Amino acid sequence: MSKLKIGAIASGSGSNFESIVQSCEDGILKEKATVEVLICNKAGAYCMERAKNHNIPYFLIESDKHEGTREEFDQKMIEVLDRHNCELIVLVGYMRFVSELFINHFKGNIMNIHPALLPSFKGMHAHEDALKYGVKVSGVTVHFVDIHEDHGPIIIQKAVPVFDTDTKETLGARILKWEHKAFPKAIELFCDRRLHVDGRIVRIDGQVNL
């Protein structure tokens, strides 16, 4: 059985990218998947150093310098991902929306991770928003991507406690540990063909333990 070929897209440090790569090298994805390529849209982002350290090809396609449409920008990414025969696309801290063109091209096989329990606290300030609202539980969501922000069908969620003494940094660090477990697990379920999307509902064969 051939391994699933993953393409990753990131904007920042890429710690979730690192966790997926390590899972492919010597973790739960070792016999199931490989990361073929990384695309980064921000010059100087540390995710490219991570790719270099693992001998993974990486490409800088700067969104700040792109003067065309979102679809034209996404087409550049599609061409790179297709050259590497990517079957699953993972957004690992990618701070842009992807277009319907991009989503359709990969038949919806695109995953994103968000540091909150969706549909609560969408957007870029999830930890601050959760603390401001006063919730006692936040967490991690891995979901398929659709054309709306932090909206697609949910694959895995993990609840993480929020303490009265938390800052966005302490809460973020606690949640990040579970992000690094949840994303590889969601990919493993995809590799094993245990995910069945029915509208908004992702039905999973068997029990899932994080």
VOGU-902903 format. One line per 10 residues: number of its first residue (from 1); for each residue x, y, z of N, C-alpha, C. Coordinates in steps of 0.1 Angstrom, whole numbers, plus 2048, in hexadecimal, padded with zeros to 3 digits. Atoms other than C-alpha are relative to their C-alpha. Layout:
NUM = X Y Z X Y Z X Y Z ~ ...
//
This chain:
1 = 809 7F4 800 800 800 800 809 80C 800 ~ 7F8 7F3 801 80F 822 7F6 7FC 809 80A ~ 803 7F6 7F5 812 83D 80F 7F9 80C 7FA ~ 807 7F3 804 7FC 85C 80E 80A 80B 7FF ~ 7F7 7F5 802 80D 87A 800 7FA 80D 805 ~ 805 7F4 7F9 808 899 815 807 80D 7FB ~ 7FB 7F2 803 80D 8BE 80A 7FC 809 80C ~ 803 7F7 7F5 810 8D7 826 802 80F 7FC ~ 7FF 7F1 803 80A 8FD 825 800 807 80E ~ 7FF 7F9 7F3 815 914 841 804 80E 7FE
11 = 7FC 7F2 800 81B 938 84A 80A 804 80A ~ 7F9 7FC 7F4 82E 937 86A 80B 7F6 804 ~ 7F5 808 7FA 844 922 881 7FF 7F1 7FB ~ 802 80D 806 835 901 875 802 7F5 80A ~ 7FF 80B 7F6 834 8ED 896 7F7 7F5 7FD ~ 809 80B 804 816 8D9 889 805 7F9 7F4 ~ 7F9 807 80B 829 8D3 869 80A 7F7 805 ~ 7F6 809 7FA 845 8C5 87E 7FA 7F4 806 ~ 806 80C 7F9 82E 8AE 892 7FB 7F6 7F5 ~ 804 809 80B 820 8A0 871 80C 7F9 7FA
21 = 7F4 806 806 842 89B 862 806 7F5 809 ~ 7FB 809 7F6 84E 88A 882 7F8 7F3 800 ~ 809 80B 800 830 874 882 801 7F7 7F3 ~ 7FD 807 80C 838 86A 85E 80D 7F9 800 ~ 7F3 806 7FF 85C 863 866 801 7F4 80A ~ 7FE 80A 7F6 859 84F 886 7F4 7FF 809 ~ 80C 800 7F7 835 852 894 7F5 7F8 7F9 ~ 80C 808 804 812 846 88C 7FE 800 7F1 ~ 801 7FF 80F 815 850 867 80B 7FA 7F9 ~ 7F4 804 806 836 83F 861 7FE 7F7 7F4
31 = 803 80A 80B 827 823 84B 7F5 805 7F7 ~ 80D 7FC 807 80A 838 83E 801 80D 7F8 ~ 800 7F3 807 815 85B 832 80E 806 7FF ~ 7F4 7F8 801 831 872 827 7FC 80E 7FD ~ 802 7F2 804 833 897 825 809 803 7F4 ~ 7F8 7FE 80C 83E 89F 802 805 80E 7FD ~ 7FC 7F2 803 840 8C5 802 7FA 809 80A ~ 805 7F5 7F8 83B 8E4 816 7FF 80D 7F7 ~ 801 7F3 806 82E 905 808 7FE 80A 80B ~ 801 7F5 7F6 833 925 81C 7FD 80D 7F9
41 = 803 7F3 806 824 947 814 806 80C 807 ~ 7FA 7F5 7F9 839 95C 82C 80F 7FE 800 ~ 7F1 800 800 85E 964 827 805 800 80E ~ 7FA 801 7F3 873 95B 845 7F9 7F7 80A ~ 807 809 7F6 85A 943 855 808 7F4 803 ~ 7F8 80B 7FC 86A 928 869 7FC 7F2 7FB ~ 804 80D 805 856 90C 85A 809 7FB 7F5 ~ 7F7 804 80B 86E 90D 83C 80C 7F9 806 ~ 7F4 806 7F9 88B 905 854 7FD 7F2 804 ~ 804 80D 7FC 878 8E8 861 800 7F6 7F4
51 = 800 808 80C 872 8DB 83E 80F 7FC 7FC ~ 7F2 802 804 897 8DF 836 807 7F6 809 ~ 7FA 80A 7F6 8A1 8CC 856 7FB 7F2 7FD ~ 805 80D 803 88C 8AF 84A 801 7FC 7F1 ~ 7FE 803 80E 897 8B0 826 7F3 7FF 7F8 ~ 80D 7FF 807 874 8B9 81A 800 80C 7F7 ~ 800 7F4 809 871 8CF 7FB 7F6 80B 805 ~ 808 7F5 7FC 863 8F1 803 800 80B 7F6 ~ 801 7F6 80A 857 90E 7EE 7FA 80D 807 ~ 805 7F3 7FB 852 933 7F8 7F8 806 7F5
61 = 809 7F9 809 834 942 7E6 7FA 80B 808 ~ 803 7F5 7F7 830 964 7F6 7F2 806 7FC ~ 80D 7FA 803 80C 970 7F9 801 80F 801 ~ 7FE 7F1 7FF 818 993 802 803 806 7F3 ~ 7FB 7FB 80C 827 997 7E0 7F7 7FC 7F4 ~ 809 805 80B 80A 987 7CC 7F6 80B 7FD ~ 809 7F5 805 7F6 9A1 7B8 7F4 7FB 7F9 ~ 80C 805 807 7DC 98A 7A8 7F5 7FC 80A ~ 80C 804 7F8 7BD 979 7B5 805 7F4 809 ~ 7FD 80B 7F7 7BC 95F 7D1 801 7F3 7F8
71 = 800 80C 809 7B4 945 7B6 80E 7FE 7F9 ~ 7F3 800 807 7D4 94E 7A3 80B 7FC 80A ~ 7F6 804 7F6 7E8 94B 7C3 7FF 7F2 803 ~ 803 80E 7FC 7D8 92A 7CC 805 7F7 7F4 ~ 7FC 809 80B 7E0 91D 7A9 80F 7FE 800 ~ 7F1 803 7FE 805 922 7B0 802 7F5 809 ~ 7FE 80B 7F6 802 90C 7CE 7FB 7F3 7FB ~ 805 80C 806 7ED 8F3 7BB 80B 7F9 7F7 ~ 7F6 806 809 809 8EF 7A1 80B 7FA 808 ~ 7F5 806 7F8 823 8E8 7BC 7FB 7F3 806
81 = 805 80B 7F9 80D 8D0 7CF 7FD 7F4 7F6 ~ 802 80B 80A 804 8BD 7AF 80D 7FA 7FB ~ 7F3 805 804 828 8BA 7A5 805 7F6 80A ~ 7FC 809 7F6 82D 8A8 7C5 7F6 7F5 803 ~ 80A 80B 800 80E 892 7C0 7F9 800 80E ~ 805 7FF 7F3 7FF 89E 7E1 7F1 7FB 800 ~ 80D 805 7FF 7DF 88C 7EB 7F8 806 80C ~ 807 7F9 7F5 7D7 89D 80C 808 80D 803 ~ 7FA 7F4 7FD 7DE 8C1 814 7FD 804 80E ~ 802 7FC 7F2 7E4 8CD 838 804 80E 801
91 = 7FD 7F2 7FD 7E2 8F1 842 805 801 80E ~ 7F9 801 7F3 7FB 8F4 85F 804 80E 804 ~ 7FE 7F2 7FD 7F7 918 86A 801 808 7F4 ~ 800 7F8 80C 7EF 926 848 7F5 80B 802 ~ 808 7F4 7FC 7E1 949 84E 7F9 807 7F4 ~ 808 7FB 80B 7CD 94D 82E 7F4 7F6 7FD ~ 80B 808 805 7AC 940 820 805 7F9 7F3 ~ 7FE 806 80D 7AF 927 804 7F3 801 7F8 ~ 80B 7FD 809 798 92C 7E6 7F8 7F3 7FD ~ 808 80B 804 77C 916 7DA 807 7F8 7F5
101 = 7F8 807 80A 792 90E 7BC 80A 7F6 806 ~ 7F6 808 7F9 7AC 900 7D3 7F9 7F4 807 ~ 807 80A 7F9 793 8EC 7E8 7FB 7F6 7F6 ~ 805 809 80A 783 8DD 7C9 80B 7F8 7F9 ~ 7F5 807 807 7A4 8D4 7B9 804 7F4 808 ~ 7FB 80B 7F7 7AD 8BE 7D7 7F4 7F8 805 ~ 80C 808 7FC 789 8B0 7DA 7FD 801 80F ~ 803 7FE 7F2 786 8BE 7FD 809 7F9 809 ~ 7F7 807 7F7 7A3 8AA 80A 80B 809 805 ~ 7F8 7F6 7FA 7B1 8C7 81D 7FC 801 80F
111 = 802 7FF 7F2 7B5 8C8 843 806 80D 806 ~ 7FA 7F5 7F8 7BA 8E5 85B 7FF 7FD 80F ~ 801 801 7F2 7C0 8E7 880 7FD 80E 806 ~ 804 7F3 7F9 7B1 902 897 801 7FE 80F ~ 7FE 802 7F1 7BA 908 8BC 7F4 805 808 ~ 80C 7FE 7F8 797 909 8C9 7F6 7F5 7FC ~ 80B 809 803 777 8F4 8CA 7F6 806 7F7 ~ 809 7FA 80A 766 8FF 8AA 7F2 7FA 802 ~ 800 7F3 807 74E 90E 8A3 803 80C 809 ~ 7FC 7F5 7F7 759 923 8C1 80D 806 7FC
121 = 7F4 7F9 800 774 93D 8BE 808 7FD 7F3 ~ 7F9 801 80D 77C 93C 899 80A 80C 7FE ~ 7F7 7F5 803 797 952 88A 80E 7FF 807 ~ 7F2 801 7FD 7BA 95B 893 803 803 80F ~ 7FE 7FC 7F2 7B5 965 8B8 7F8 7F6 80A ~ 808 80A 7F9 7A6 945 8C6 802 800 80F ~ 7FD 800 7F2 7B8 945 8E7 7FC 80C 808 ~ 804 7F4 7FA 7B2 969 8EF 7F1 800 801 ~ 80F 800 800 78D 965 8E6 7FB 7F7 80A ~ 805 80A 7F6 789 946 8FB 802 806 80E
131 = 7FD 7FB 7F3 799 957 919 7F6 80C 803 ~ 808 7F4 7FF 785 977 914 7F1 7FC 803 ~ 80E 805 7FF 764 963 912 7FE 7F9 80E ~ 800 807 7F3 76D 950 932 7FC 7F2 800 ~ 803 80E 801 769 92D 926 809 7F8 809 ~ 7F8 809 7F8 775 910 93C 807 7F5 7F8 ~ 7FA 80A 809 77E 8FA 91F 802 806 7F2 ~ 7FD 7FC 80E 78E 901 8FE 806 7F3 7F9 ~ 7FB 80C 806 7A1 8E9 8E7 805 801 7F2 ~ 7FB 802 80D 7AB 8DD 8C5 7F6 7FA 7F7
141 = 808 806 80A 798 8D6 8A5 808 7FE 7F3 ~ 7FB 803 80D 7A4 8C5 886 7F4 7FE 7F7 ~ 80C 800 808 78B 8CA 869 804 800 7F1 ~ 7FE 7FE 80E 788 8C7 844 7FD 80F 7FC ~ 801 7F1 804 78A 8E9 832 7F5 802 7F6 ~ 809 7FC 80A 76D 8F9 820 803 80F 7FD ~ 7FD 7F2 804 76A 91D 812 7FE 80A 80B ~ 802 7F7 7F5 760 92C 834 80B 7FE 80B ~ 7F5 800 7F6 778 935 850 7FD 7F6 80C ~ 800 80A 7F5 77E 918 869 7F2 7FA 801
151 = 80E 804 801 75D 908 85E 7FE 7F2 7FC ~ 803 80D 807 761 8E7 84C 7FE 7F4 80A ~ 803 80C 7F8 757 8C4 859 80B 7FC 80A ~ 7F6 802 7F6 768 8BC 87A 804 7F1 801 ~ 7FB 80E 800 77E 89D 87C 803 7FC 80F ~ 7FC 803 7F3 78D 89E 89F 7FF 80D 809 ~ 7FE 7F5 7F6 789 8B4 8BE 805 7FA 80D ~ 7FB 804 7F3 79B 8B3 8DF 7FE 80C 809 ~ 803 7F5 7F6 78F 8C7 8FD 80C 802 809 ~ 7F4 7FC 7F8 7AA 8D9 911 7FB 80A 80B
161 = 806 7F7 7F6 7A2 8EA 933 806 80E 7FF ~ 7FB 7F2 7FF 7A5 90F 937 800 804 80F ~ 7FE 7FD 7F2 7B2 91B 959 7FE 80F 802 ~ 802 7F2 7FD 7AA 93C 96B 80D 808 7FE ~ 7F4 7F9 801 7CF 944 96A 806 800 7F2 ~ 7FA 801 80E 7D4 93E 945 802 80D 7FA ~ 7FE 7F5 80A 7E2 957 92D 7FF 7F9 7F2 ~ 801 806 80E 7E0 952 907 80C 7F8 7FE ~ 7F4 808 802 804 945 909 7FF 7F2 807 ~ 801 80D 7F8 7FD 92A 924 7F6 7F8 7FA
171 = 80A 807 806 7DD 920 914 804 7FA 7F3 ~ 7FC 804 80D 7EC 91F 8F2 80A 7F5 800 ~ 7F6 80B 7FF 809 909 8FD 7F9 7F3 804 ~ 807 80D 7FC 7F1 8F0 90E 7F9 7FA 7F4 ~ 807 805 80B 7DC 8EE 8EF 809 7FB 7F5 ~ 7F7 804 80B 7FA 8EC 8D7 804 7F1 802 ~ 7FB 80E 7FE 805 8CB 8E7 7F5 7F6 7FA ~ 80B 809 805 7E3 8BC 8DD 7FF 802 7F1 ~ 800 7FE 80F 7E5 8CC 8BA 80A 7F6 7FA ~ 7F5 808 806 805 8B8 8B4 7FC 7F1 801
181 = 805 80D 800 7F2 898 8BD 7F4 7FE 7F6 ~ 80C 801 807 7D1 89F 8AC 801 800 7F1 ~ 7FF 7FF 80F 7DD 8A8 889 805 7F3 7FA ~ 7FC 80D 805 7F1 888 884 7F5 7F6 801 ~ 80B 80A 7FF 7D4 874 891 7F5 801 7F5 ~ 80A 7FE 80A 7BC 884 879 805 7FB 7F2 ~ 7FA 805 80D 7D4 87C 85C 800 7F1 800 ~ 800 80F 7FF 7D7 858 868 7F2 7FB 7FD ~ 80D 804 803 7B1 855 867 7FD 801 7F1 ~ 802 7FE 80E 7B1 863 844 807 7F5 7F8
191 = 7F9 80B 807 7CC 84A 839 7F9 7F3 801 ~ 806 80D 7FE 7B9 82D 848 7F2 800 7FA ~ 80E 7FF 806 799 839 836 7F5 7FD 80A ~ 80A 802 7F5 786 83A 856 7F7 80D 801 ~ 808 7F4 7FF 777 85D 84F 7F6 800 7F4 ~ 80B 800 80A 756 860 83D 7F8 80D 802 ~ 806 7F3 7FE 749 883 837 7F1 7FF 7FA ~ 80E 800 803 723 886 837 7FA 80E 803 ~ 803 7F2 7FD 71B 8AB 833 809 806 809 ~ 7F8 7FA 7F6 728 8BC 852 806 7F5 809
201 = 7FC 80A 7F6 72D 89B 864 80B 7F7 7FA ~ 7F6 80A 803 74D 887 863 7FE 7F4 808 ~ 802 80D 7F9 746 863 86C 80D 7F8 800 ~ 7F3 806 7FF 764 850 879 7FD 7F1 804 ~ 801 80E 7FD 766 82A 878 809 7FD 80D ~ 7F8 804 7F4 770 81D 89B 802 80B 809 ~ 7FE 7F6 7F5 77B 82F 8BA 80D 807 7FD ~ 7F4 7F8 802 794 84B 8B9 805 804 80E ~ 7F9 7FC 7F3 7AD 850 8D6 80B 809 7FD ~ 7F5 7F7 802 7C4 86E 8D8 80A 7FE 80C
//
